[in-house]
Amino acid sequence: MRAVGGYTDFALMEDYLLWAKMLVAGARVANVAEPLVRYRVGAGAYARRGGKAQLKAELALQWRFRRIRFTTRRQFLRNVVVRGGYRLVPERIRRVAYRALIATYRR
């Protein structure tokens, strides 16, 4: 983590950027079979993941990913459409989509 400069001031997306920098630098990652954290989504979580500020942060993150060669041009375009689009849909749709995804994942 120190080798890539640790956390940087990158509002709303610090964790994503740190992990990407570590992977580009050659960090090895692995999946852990069992859950290590139980995360409860609060009522405001869906609202916080949308809106103009989140979209702006998402686009900045995707551009940074391209600049550090973490993503290809195709991945960049897909991420902008999918992740950027997610930021623009109404909160109600984000909530339904997230719950459907999590319910599917837990099976």
Phi, psi and omega in degrees: 000318180295326183298334180257008176095005179063203178291141175240166179284095181220083190314132175073349185225023185303315183296314180302315182294318179300311180298318179298315179298321180294318179295317178299325181282357177103009178299143178261136180234161178208154175278144174254129187297321184261148177296137178258340182221141172254117186252124178258126180276119179280170184301325183275355184299320183291323178292320182293338183269006180230176177104174185295321181295317178294320178298315179299316179295320180297314180296319177298319179297314181296321176296320179295319177303318179294317182298323180269006178063035175279328179237155174276172177300317180297316178296319178303309181298317178299314181297320179297316180292309185286304184288323176293318178298322178301326181289338185263341181289154179302151183306319181302318180291320176301317181298312181297315181297315180297314181296322178295319179295313181295318179298321178292318182296323184287343183289000000 
